[in-house]
């Protein structure tokens, strides 16, 4: 089982394999408490990856992604 977690610092989503307790955000390096910031779960890595893409695309559509452009 995989958790889709949202970083509390940069708001982007990433995957954590359960029962992992924390995950480092690959975008900003913040530590994410998996239990606290889980937004969804998926049965396998492929499904989890698809959900992360959808969630992050929604953030980009809302304009949040512009904060991270260099």
C-alpha positions, 0 to 999 in steps of 0.5 A: 500500500502507498500513501500520497502525501502533501508537503506542508512546506511547498504543498506538492505531493509525493508517494510514501510506501506504507508503513513509512512514518516520514518522507523527505519531500523531493522538491523542497527537502522538508520532512513530511509526517506521513500519517498527518499529511496523507491525502489518499492511498493506492494499492501499488506504486503505479496507481500512486504515481498517477495520483501524484501527477493528478494532484500536482497538475491541479496545483499547477493549474491553480497557480501554486507551481509558479512559486517554484519556477526558477 
